[in-house]
Amino acid sequence: MNSLERIVSATRFQAVDRTPVVAQVFGHAAALAGVPLDDYIRDGQTLADCQLRALRRYGYDAVFTVMDVNVETEAAGSRLRYRANQYSVIEQYALSSDNDWNKLSLPDPLKAGRMPQMLKALAILRRQLGDEVLIVGCIMGPFTLAVQLLGLEKALYLAIDDSPRLERLLDFATEALIRFGQAQVKAGAHLPVIFDPCASPAVVPPGFFREFELPRLGRICQALKAAGALANWLHIAGPVQPIFPYYPQAGVNLACFDYVVSPAEVRGALPTTCLAGNLRPVAFVDGAPAEIEAEARNLLRFFADNRGYILSSGCEIPPESKPENIAALVNAARVQE
Amino acid sequence: MNALAAAILEGDCAGALSSARRLRQSGLSAELIVIRGVEAAMAKLDAKCTLEQFNLLEIMLAGRAVMDVMKFLYPAGKEAQNTKGSVVLAALEGDVHDLGKNILKMILIANGYRVVDCGKDCPLEKLVAAAKAERPLAVGISGLITPIIPLVRSVKEVLLKRQLGGVKVMAGGAALKQSSPDRLNVDFVAESAFDALHYLEKLAGAGK
């Protein structure tokens, strides 16, 4: 069984030769290769090279072309600041003034901002890895993109002060995300992960998620599936228990869960959704291999009788993580008791 | 007073302001309105915001109403005189995310603390200078990203070198709250803004 087959089997609750392991290594791949992070997030060739190098080093089951969370907003007109060896930050939101709303237009994934670079990275990885390893692209969720276009405070207040306007923005975001996601699949991604941190119940109430986000996530999942994505992977961190019931409704069949959610809770709430989680990301920075391995083994024991599980962290493994900690995570899955 | 608290909890800025105006006109002091109205509302919000039921939207809506009321009660230049103590807040150099810090600031102001806000992307030196000038109960560091952890670890030591060893250091935010006081070399790691408030209430109580 190769890595891709292993993961696809897990998403379908079929038997696997061992539990798949997905270390969410994004910018850490640059750190490992000694490449400045600000180069990594802007150049598709560099990103792909670093991901391949990290894959060879650790031997996990998936590679990612995640740049940072600002790819779509930059493509839609936000101005970013690139800082030495760091992820980008938004300097000016695309919707900084009322006039900007009329200027908003759907970004072309083949031309806008860094989107073509991400597509390039996906094409390189697919050429190199074929169908051996899962190749994961990335799009934001609709509300997260709305926040990245407007700013979190403004987006939240808009939900209350002028919800029809927020809905129009969410529809724009949904369309932009579908286009980008479909282009990723066409370029070589087996699936794009949908990052939607701002839709977490830590930020908005579950009712907000149900009314505003759920229908649009549903549209995205449907469009990605039609484009050929192998699964719909939703990634929301934090105390997500209250929105679990909506995941299957949206068409999500692979979901991350964070360290604040227990395996029993998530499995109970999502018996037919493949799960990926939930080691504490900071533990890869300040912990030790023995601690990572012990936590990983606890998870593997919990899910031993359960199909539909991928050993992973709850969120990104930080760029400055200790390599021996990531190796310990992978080792736990590869050498199962 | 109940109308004021209810309007704050509903995020009704206009309602909160008109209640505060009515209370002022009836002769109540700004301080009393804060203690009985604003703080009461914040206590209800605190009780409501458990770890499982905490969301920014409700807190920010209440916060917007609170800040409108506070600006009315204490116009620029007429700041509250009797505070429970002061706190210096910052997101340290390299971290440009300040929403968590801003929420904590609002909650602390609404609960009668003086807050000195050093902003985001704040050099350690600026934080220490503010602590030196202010002699606060604590400095609070909000961190969304992990690369600032080494800087967070150095804060206590730097304060100690500047004879500010009595100033407590508290940390919070998505990245920092995953860690522990030992690993971050701080006195307290807050799970939420209200958790930080509870810690300060203990410090303020102990200092009386």
Chai-1 contact restraints between the chains, C-beta under 6 A:
chainA,res_idxA,chainB,res_idxB,connection_type,confidence,min_distance_angstrom,max_distance_angstrom,comment,restraint_id
A,V89,B,V96,contact,1.0,0.0,6.0,A-B,restraint_1
A,L152,B,L99,contact,1.0,0.0,6.0,A-B,restraint_2
A,L156,B,L57,contact,1.0,0.0,6.0,A-B,restraint_3
A,L156,B,M60,contact,1.0,0.0,6.0,A-B,restraint_4
A,P201,B,N55,contact,1.0,0.0,6.0,A-B,restraint_5
A,V203,B,N55,contact,1.0,0.0,6.0,A-B,restraint_6
A,V203,B,L56,contact,1.0,0.0,6.0,A-B,restraint_7
A,V204,B,N55,contact,1.0,0.0,6.0,A-B,restraint_8
A,V204,B,L57,contact,1.0,0.0,6.0,A-B,restraint_9
A,P205,B,N55,contact,1.0,0.0,6.0,A-B,restraint_10
A,P239,B,E52,contact,1.0,0.0,6.0,A-B,restraint_11
A,R280,B,Q178,contact,1.0,0.0,6.0,A-B,restraint_12
A,V282,B,Q178,contact,1.0,0.0,6.0,A-B,restraint_13
A,V282,B,S179,contact,1.0,0.0,6.0,A-B,restraint_14
A,V285,B,T146,contact,1.0,0.0,6.0,A-B,restraint_15
A,D286,B,S179,contact,1.0,0.0,6.0,A-B,restraint_16
A,D286,B,R183,contact,1.0,0.0,6.0,A-B,restraint_17
A,P318,B,T146,contact,1.0,0.0,6.0,A-B,restraint_18
A,E320,B,P147,contact,1.0,0.0,6.0,A-B,restraint_19
